[in-house]
Amino acid sequence: MVSSTAAGETGGNPHAGQSQPHAGFWALTLGSIGVVYGDIGTSPLYAVRESVLAAVGHGNPATHEAVLGILSLIIWALILIVTVKYVFILLRADNNGEGGTLALMALAHRALERGGGIVILLGIVSAALFYGDALITPALSVLSAIEGLKIVTPAFEPYVVSLAVVILLALFAVQSHGTASVARYFGPVTLVWFVALAAAGCWHIAQNPGVLRAFDPVYGVRFVIDHGLIGLLTLGAVFLVVTGSEALYADLGHFGKKPIRTAWLTVVLPALTINYLGQGALVLADPKAIENPFFLLYPEWAILPMVGLATAATVIASQAVITGAYSITSQAIQLGLLPRLEIRHTSEAQYGQIFMPRANTLLLVGVLVLVLFFKSSSALASAYGIAVTGTMVVTALMAFVVVWKVWRWGPVAAAMLIAPFLLIDLTFLSANMLKVFEGGWVPLVLGAAIMLLMYTWRRGSRLLFQKTRKLEMPLATLVSSLEKKPPQRVPGSAVFLTGDIESAPTALLHSLKHYKVLHEHNVVLTVEYAATPRVDDAERVKIESLSPSFMRVVLRFGFMERPHVPRALAIARRHGWTFDIMSTSFFLSRRTLKPSVQSGMPVWQDRLFIALARSANDATDFFQIPTGRVVEVGTQVTI
């Protein structure tokens, strides 16, 4: 029983995936430049530096062949992974207009008749790895931007970490106010950023047009083959240029295919390519520039303004990832992978604007720990790639299922389409795995912890459901018994919430046991979640009459919606049920769980599940039921 919004959404039109009017199309295109491409747009701050240093080491000059090889790998990574895989293929794999790894998981799971458990596992892996990205992106991006101050004067070097901490504290502090007021500036600021990237790159390419030969993929292939293990290590650094690609797919429902594709092909891809080529030309002309080739692209008078612009761009990139973390958390809750957490909507006009206090606190703590532990963007870069490459591998596997089962291409044709990209992703994953002991263990440990939490919650919830079902009476049997020998009646309506549509709600049984009365009208209410992002109002409510005084109501919500029970029940009026919230009492069962050696899980996992259950947000707040109309009945269950 959970709520969710689109992964990576920062608010706006929930039907943005549909055709837009001409003016709206360009507004969406500009918006996507800021939100969708903020992360990948800040990669030039560190990607070329880390790639060249991985190839030649610190203090060694970069050879002409090495630079061209690295530039070739960068260019073709952008073309094959981002342009072909994400922009042209995965953007078509939408779940009713929505994207993201969990939306893809729901789509693939719905299409499979057997083997759905494997797809759920893949979804858990991808969601867990995403949190590694959500922690590392703000830390790495902000650190790399602030490090530009060292170019202005080395006197700033002792203050880089402190300034990064201050900026990150401010960034997370404003999350509770929502980003609607500043999101309108994301697109224009990021557009200026991309223009600045391209302008500096063009100048240095003009000084050394020979770098344009990097468009020949032979340079990249030859570099990897000739350099063996060093070539593989370099691939791990080259992968930094495509981090943020998942945002393309995650923000599909917010901006739509055409605006995202247009922004990439007309602005982002050209600007990134030109800037990377410009950095390569600079390194060839001045080998010492490898210490920070991005900021050294600019004349001395422009470095300080570029540090400010870079900081703004990295804050925007971090904001998009933080919002994505909220959204993917709410999706995971909706899909039964995490317990209920408090979700606040921060904008009445923009549905996707949400804030999750506990998620925000955990993210802030994690980001600050990374900044204080690694202290530099170079050290953090080693930890970055594993989380993103792992997510990409999982996405490719789930995409195969969608192409095969949903697009109905056939297994061979689907494999021929996806296998090349899966091979590329696995190659990059192998390259990044070489960095495990240099910091790559961070996303692995974090991902393993998140996977354990999700697996424990899902398994514990299933075992608890099975146990309580054995203890509960079938609803039909109870209703029949009450109609034959009715207890004393009281006026009004009672709504009993239950997660099992076939069993009598525990709250109803305990109410009869202790109060020995029954309301005139009784509703057994179940909330179900569809595998689609949203549910039309026409399919929101299903009513079934069980007896003159009992009926069963099923409310359905999509995994991108936050359940609002009173509003959904108001729709029931169209079905003939007169619903008055002020004369209705809602009965909820509050379980107290105790561990058992016979639960089917180890005792330590029992205790972890119980701790997660206790941390869950109150059902009254979660379903937005007026607190004055709620009666909670406590029960104790040994799992």
VODRENRO-80180 format. One record per residue (C-alpha): x, y, z. Coordinates in steps of 0.2 Angstrom, whole numbers, padded with zeros to 4 digits, always signed. Example, Ala and Ser with C-alpha at 12.3 -4.5 7.8 and 13.67 -1.06 7.14 Angstrom:
// residues 2
+0062-0022+0039;+0068-0005+0036;
// end
This chain:
// residues 639
+0000+0000+0000;+0011+0014-0006;+0012+0029-0017;+0023+0034-0032;+0028+0047-0045;+0038+0046-0061;+0056+0042-0059;+0066+0057-0061;+0050+0068-0063;+0051+0086-0057;+0033+0090-0059;+0022+0095-0073;+0011+0087-0086;+0007+0069-0082;+0002+0067-0100;+0018+0074-0107;+0021+0059-0117;+0007+0063-0129;+0008+0075-0143;+0010+0093-0138;+0006+0109-0146;+0020+0118-0155;+0024+0130-0142;+0023+0117-0128;+0035+0106-0138;+0049+0118-0137;+0045+0122-0119;+0047+0104-0115;+0062+0103-0126;+0070+0117-0116;+0065+0109-0099;+0072+0092-0104;+0089+0101-0107;+0089+0106-0089;+0081+0091-0080;+0085+0076-0091;+0103+0081-0097;+0109+0090-0081;+0119+0074-0076;+0127+0069-0092;+0130+0087-0096;+0142+0089-0081;+0153+0074-0086;+0165+0085-0096;+0171+0092-0079;+0181+0076-0076;+0178+0062-0089;+0193+0067-0101;+0205+0070-0086;+0201+0053-0079;+0202+0044-0095;+0219+0051-0100;+0226+0048-0083;+0220+0030-0083;+0229+0028-0099;+0246+0036-0096;+0246+0039-0077;+0251+0054-0067;+0266+0064-0073;+0267+0056-0090;+0263+0065-0106;+0249+0059-0117;+0253+0052-0134;+0244+0057-0150;+0238+0040-0152;+0231+0039-0134;+0222+0055-0135;+0214+0050-0152;+0210+0033-0145;+0201+0040-0130;+0192+0053-0140;+0186+0040-0152;+0180+0029-0137;+0171+0044-0130;+0162+0049-0146;+0156+0031-0150;+0150+0028-0132;+0139+0043-0134;+0133+0037-0151;+0130+0019-0147;+0125+0019-0129;+0116+0036-0127;+0110+0039-0145;+0105+0022-0152;+0101+0012-0136;+0092+0025-0126;+0086+0039-0137;+0081+0028-0152;+0077+0011-0144;+0073+0012-0125;+0062+0028-0127;+0050+0016-0137;+0049+0004-0122;+0036+0015-0112;+0024+0008-0099;+0009+0018-0104;+0020+0033-0108;+0031+0031-0092;+0049+0026-0092;+0062+0021-0079;+0069+0004-0073;+0055+0000-0062;+0042+0005-0075;+0052-0006-0087;+0051-0020-0074;+0032-0018-0072;+0030-0019-0091;+0042-0035-0092;+0034-0043-0077;+0016-0041-0084;+0022-0048-0101;+0029-0064-0094;+0018-0079-0090;+0032-0088-0081;+0049-0082-0074;+0042-0066-0067;+0052-0068-0051;+0068-0065-0061;+0061-0049-0068;+0057-0043-0050;+0074-0048-0045;+0082-0037-0059;+0071-0023-0054;+0077-0024-0036;+0095-0024-0043;+0092-0009-0054;+0083+0001-0040;+0097-0003-0028;+0111+0002-0039;+0102+0018-0043;+0104+0024-0025;+0123+0023-0028;+0121+0034-0042;+0110+0046-0032;+0123+0047-0019;+0139+0049-0029;+0132+0061-0042;+0130+0076-0031;+0146+0073-0022;+0156+0070-0038;+0148+0084-0048;+0149+0098-0034;+0167+0093-0030;+0173+0094-0048;+0165+0111-0050;+0172+0118-0035;+0189+0111-0039;+0190+0124-0053;+0194+0137-0040;+0211+0129-0038;+0215+0135-0056;+0211+0153-0051;+0223+0152-0036;+0230+0137-0027;+0225+0146-0011;+0207+0140-0013;+0213+0121-0012;+0211+0119+0007;+0193+0126+0006;+0186+0115-0009;+0179+0101+0003;+0172+0114+0015;+0163+0124+0001;+0156+0108-0007;+0149+0103+0010;+0141+0120+0012;+0133+0119-0005;+0127+0102-0003;+0119+0106+0014;+0110+0121+0006;+0104+0110-0008;+0096+0097+0003;+0089+0110+0015;+0078+0118+0002;+0071+0101-0004;+0056+0102+0008;+0051+0118-0001;+0050+0110-0018;+0059+0114-0034;+0044+0121-0043;+0050+0139-0041;+0067+0136-0047;+0064+0122-0060;+0059+0135-0073;+0077+0141-0073;+0085+0124-0075;+0083+0123-0094;+0089+0141-0098;+0104+0139-0086;+0109+0122-0093;+0107+0128-0111;+0119+0142-0107;+0131+0129-0100;+0130+0118-0116;+0133+0134-0127;+0149+0138-0116;+0154+0120-0118;+0153+0121-0137;+0161+0138-0138;+0177+0133-0129;+0178+0117-0139;+0176+0125-0156;+0191+0137-0152;+0203+0123-0148;+0197+0112-0162;+0201+0126-0174;+0219+0126-0166;+0221+0107-0170;+0208+0101-0182;+0217+0084-0182;+0207+0078-0167;+0192+0076-0179;+0200+0060-0184;+0193+0053-0168;+0177+0050-0177;+0185+0035-0185;+0181+0020-0173;+0197+0012-0178;+0207+0023-0166;+0197+0018-0151;+0197-0001-0155;+0216-0001-0159;+0219+0008-0142;+0210-0005-0132;+0218-0019-0141;+0235-0012-0140;+0235-0007-0122;+0227-0023-0114;+0223-0021-0096;+0227-0002-0097;+0215-0001-0111;+0201-0009-0100;+0205+0002-0086;+0203+0017-0098;+0187+0011-0103;+0181+0012-0085;+0185+0030-0085;+0178+0033-0103;+0161+0027-0096;+0160+0043-0086;+0154+0052-0102;+0138+0042-0102;+0133+0043-0084;+0116+0051-0083;+0109+0041-0098;+0096+0032-0087;+0088+0050-0085;+0083+0049-0103;+0072+0035-0100;+0067+0039-0082;+0060+0056-0088;+0050+0049-0103;+0033+0052-0095;+0037+0070-0090;+0044+0076-0106;+0039+0064-0120;+0050+0056-0133;+0051+0070-0146;+0057+0084-0134;+0070+0072-0126;+0076+0066-0143;+0076+0084-0151;+0086+0091-0136;+0099+0077-0137;+0102+0078-0156;+0101+0097-0158;+0110+0103-0142;+0117+0091-0130;+0126+0078-0141;+0134+0092-0152;+0140+0102-0137;+0147+0087-0128;+0156+0080-0143;+0164+0097-0147;+0169+0100-0129;+0177+0083-0128;+0186+0086-0144;+0192+0103-0138;+0199+0096-0122;+0208+0083-0132;+0216+0096-0143;+0221+0106-0128;+0230+0091-0120;+0239+0088-0136;+0245+0106-0137;+0249+0107-0118;+0252+0090-0109;+0252+0099-0092;+0233+0104-0095;+0228+0086-0091;+0227+0091-0072;+0211+0100-0076;+0208+0101-0095;+0190+0107-0093;+0193+0124-0085;+0210+0127-0094;+0200+0127-0110;+0194+0145-0105;+0205+0161-0105;+0210+0166-0087;+0197+0180-0086;+0183+0167-0089;+0188+0154-0077;+0179+0161-0062;+0163+0164-0071;+0164+0146-0078;+0167+0140-0060;+0150+0148-0055;+0141+0142-0070;+0148+0124-0067;+0142+0125-0049;+0125+0130-0055;+0125+0116-0068;+0131+0103-0055;+0118+0108-0043;+0104+0106-0056;+0111+0089-0060;+0111+0084-0042;+0093+0091-0040;+0087+0080-0054;+0095+0065-0046;+0089+0069-0029;+0071+0071-0036;+0074+0054-0045;+0078+0046-0029;+0062+0052-0021;+0052+0046-0036;+0060+0029-0038;+0058+0026-0019;+0039+0030-0020;+0038+0018-0035;+0047+0004-0025;+0035+0007-0011;+0020+0006-0023;+0027-0010-0030;+0029-0018-0013;+0048-0017-0012;+0049-0005+0003;+0038+0000+0017;+0027+0015+0017;+0037+0031+0019;+0030+0049+0021;+0027+0058+0005;+0024+0076+0004;+0017+0085-0012;+0026+0102-0013;+0016+0109-0028;-0003+0109-0031;+0000+0113-0049;+0014+0100-0053;+0009+0082-0048;+0027+0076-0048;+0034+0088-0036;+0036+0077-0020;+0047+0077-0005;+0052+0062+0006;+0059+0068+0023;+0067+0052+0028;+0074+0048+0010;+0081+0066+0010;+0090+0064+0027;+0098+0047+0022;+0104+0054+0005;+0111+0070+0013;+0121+0059+0026;+0127+0047+0012;+0133+0062+0001;+0142+0071+0015;+0151+0055+0020;+0157+0052+0002;+0163+0070+0001;+0172+0069+0017;+0179+0052+0014;+0185+0054-0004;+0189+0073-0003;+0192+0074-0022;+0182+0071-0038;+0196+0060-0045;+0195+0048-0030;+0176+0048-0032;+0176+0045-0050;+0182+0027-0047;+0167+0023-0037;+0155+0030-0050;+0155+0019-0065;+0150+0002-0056;+0133+0008-0051;+0128+0015-0068;+0135+0001-0078;+0126-0011-0067;+0110-0002-0070;+0113-0002-0088;+0116-0021-0089;+0100-0024-0080;+0090-0012-0091;+0096-0021-0106;+0091-0038-0099;+0073-0032-0095;+0073-0023-0112;+0076-0040-0121;+0060-0047-0112;+0050-0031-0118;+0056-0033-0136;+0052-0051-0136;+0036-0052-0127;+0028-0035-0129;+0034-0030-0146;+0033-0048-0151;+0049-0048-0161;+0053-0066-0157;+0068-0072-0146;+0081-0072-0160;+0077-0055-0167;+0076-0048-0149;+0093-0055-0145;+0100-0048-0161;+0094-0031-0156;+0099-0031-0138;+0114-0042-0137;+0126-0029-0145;+0122-0016-0132;+0122-0029-0118;+0140-0034-0124;+0145-0016-0123;+0137-0014-0106;+0146-0029-0099;+0162-0024-0106;+0161-0007-0097;+0155-0016-0081;+0170-0027-0082;+0181-0012-0084;+0173-0003-0069;+0175-0019-0058;+0194-0017-0059;+0191-0001-0048;+0182-0011-0034;+0197-0008-0022;+0199+0010-0027;+0181+0015-0022;+0170+0004-0033;+0166-0005-0017;+0155+0009-0011;+0140+0007-0023;+0142-0012-0022;+0140-0011-0003;+0126+0001-0004;+0117-0009-0018;+0119-0025-0008;+0111-0016+0008;+0097-0009-0002;+0094-0026-0011;+0094-0035+0006;+0081-0022+0013;+0070-0024-0002;+0071-0043-0002;+0067-0044+0016;+0052-0033+0015;+0045-0042+0000;+0048-0059+0007;+0042-0054+0025;+0026-0046+0018;+0022-0062+0008;+0025-0073+0023;+0015-0062+0034;+0001-0062+0022;+0001-0081+0021;+0001-0083+0040;-0013-0070+0043;-0024-0078+0029;-0023-0094+0039;-0029-0086+0055;-0043-0076+0047;-0060-0081+0042;-0067-0081+0024;-0076-0065+0021;-0091-0074+0013;-0093-0085+0028;-0093-0071+0041;-0105-0060+0030;-0117-0075+0029;-0116-0078+0048;-0119-0060+0052;-0135-0059+0041;-0142-0075+0049;-0139-0069+0067;-0136-0050+0066;-0129-0041+0081;-0135-0024+0087;-0135-0011+0074;-0129+0007+0075;-0132+0020+0062;-0119+0026+0050;-0106+0018+0038;-0090+0008+0043;-0076+0005+0031;-0064-0009+0035;-0047-0008+0026;-0039-0025+0022;-0025-0031+0011;-0034-0048+0007;-0049-0047-0003;-0055-0064+0002;-0053-0064+0021;-0063-0055+0034;-0053-0039+0040;-0045-0041+0057;-0052-0025+0062;-0070-0031+0058;-0067-0047+0068;-0060-0037+0083;-0074-0024+0082;-0087-0037+0083;-0078-0046+0098;-0076-0031+0108;-0090-0019+0104;-0103-0032+0099;-0111-0020+0087;-0112-0018+0068;-0115-0003+0058;-0130-0001+0046;-0119+0000+0031;-0102-0009+0030;-0088-0008+0017;-0074-0020+0016;-0061-0010+0007;-0045-0016-0003;-0032-0005-0011;-0024-0013-0027;-0010-0007-0037;-0010-0009-0056;+0006-0013-0066;+0002+0003-0076;+0008+0021-0071;-0010+0027-0069;-0028+0021-0068;-0042+0030-0077;-0056+0035-0065;-0068+0024-0075;-0058+0009-0068;-0054+0016-0051;-0068+0009-0041;-0075-0009-0042;-0091-0012-0031;-0098-0029-0026;-0113-0031-0015;-0111-0046-0003;-0127-0044+0007;-0140-0030+0011;-0128-0023+0024;-0111-0027+0017;-0102-0023+0001;-0084-0025-0005;-0075-0011-0013;-0059-0012-0023;-0049+0004-0027;-0036+0003-0040;-0021+0015-0042;-0006+0015-0054;+0011+0014-0047;+0014+0032-0052;-0001+0038-0041;-0002+0042-0023;-0018+0034-0016;-0031+0046-0010;-0045+0035-0002;-0059+0048+0001;-0057+0055-0016;-0058+0038-0024;-0073+0033-0014;-0082+0049-0020;-0081+0041-0037;-0092+0027-0030;-0107+0039-0030;-0108+0036-0049;-0111+0017-0044;-0125+0021-0033;-0117+0022-0016;-0121+0037-0005;-0104+0041+0003;-0103+0054+0017;-0086+0056+0024;-0093+0064+0040;-0104+0049+0044;-0092+0036+0040;-0079+0028+0052;-0063+0020+0045;-0057+0004+0054;-0039+0000+0052;-0029-0015+0060;-0012-0010+0068;-0001-0026+0069;+0012-0029+0082;+0025-0041+0075;+0035-0053+0085;+0049-0064+0078;+0048-0083+0077;+0060-0097+0073;+0047-0105+0062;+0044-0090+0051;+0053-0096+0036;+0066-0083+0037;+0082-0082+0049;+0078-0074+0065;+0090-0059+0060;+0079-0056+0045;+0063-0058+0055;+0070-0044+0066;+0075-0033+0051;+0057-0035+0043;+0049-0030+0060;+0061-0015+0061;+0056-0010+0043;+0037-0013+0047;+0039-0001+0063;+0047+0012+0052;+0032+0012+0040;+0022+0028+0038;+0005+0028+0047;-0008+0021+0035;-0020+0035+0039;-0008+0048+0033;-0003+0037+0018;-0021+0035+0012;-0025+0053+0016;-0040+0048+0027;-0046+0061+0039;-0038+0057+0056;-0054+0061+0065;-0064+0047+0056;-0051+0033+0060;-0052+0019+0073;-0037+0008+0075;-0038-0010+0082;-0022-0017+0088;-0017-0036+0085;-0001-0046+0089;+0006-0057+0076;+0020-0069+0077;+0029-0071+0060;
// end
